[in-house]
Amino acid sequence: MVKVSIVTPSYNQAQFIEETIKSILSQKGDFELEYIITDAGSTDGTLDIIKKYGKKIKWVSEKDKGQADG
């Protein structure tokens, strides 16, 4: 089976991140989905939303040098 990895960089995106997560996780096909969110240390509730999805998402949250670094 093919593995498809999708990475979403994020920083203070609480108002958008849940819709994004739901859209990615709803993708179906003959593949294994790996979803990774790299967060730059959000302080707006983004991490609370990400954590609701448990093991369905791999994520890391740490300060970085901007969107391209994420």
C-alpha positions in Angstrom: 0.0 0.0 0.0 1.2 3.5 -0.8 1.8 5.9 2.0 0.7 9.5 1.5 2.1 12.1 3.9 0.6 15.6 4.2 2.3 18.3 6.3 0.5 21.4 7.5 2.6 24.2 8.9 0.6 26.2 11.5 0.9 29.2 13.8 -2.1 30.7 15.7 -4.6 29.2 13.2 -7.3 28.1 15.7 -10.0 29.6 13.5 -9.0 27.4 10.5 -7.1 24.4 11.8 -10.1 22.2 12.6 -11.7 22.5 9.2 -8.3 21.7 7.7 -7.8 18.6 9.9 -11.3 17.3 9.1 -10.7 17.8 5.4 -7.4 16.0 5.4 -8.7 13.1 7.5 -11.7 12.6 5.3 -9.6 11.7 2.3 -10.2 8.1 1.3 -8.5 5.9 -1.2 -6.1 3.0 -1.7 -3.4 4.6 0.5 -2.2 4.9 4.0 -2.6 8.5 5.2 0.1 10.1 7.4 -0.9 13.6 8.6 1.7 15.8 10.3 1.2 19.3 11.7 4.2 21.5 12.5 3.1 24.3 14.8 5.4 27.2 15.7 4.2 27.5 19.3 0.7 28.7 18.9 -0.9 30.5 21.9 -4.5 30.8 20.5 -6.0 27.4 21.3 -4.7 25.7 18.1 -2.9 23.0 20.2 -6.1 22.2 22.1 -7.9 21.5 18.8 -5.0 19.4 17.4 -4.8 17.3 20.6 -8.5 16.4 20.2 -7.6 14.2 17.3 -5.2 12.0 19.3 -3.2 9.4 17.3 -4.8 10.3 14.0 -2.3 13.2 13.7 1.4 13.4 14.3 2.4 16.9 15.5 5.1 19.0 17.0 4.9 22.5 18.4 8.1 24.5 18.9 9.2 28.0 18.0 10.8 28.2 14.6 12.1 30.9 12.2 8.8 31.5 10.3 6.5 29.7 7.8 9.2 28.3 5.5 11.0 26.9 8.5 7.9 25.2 9.7 
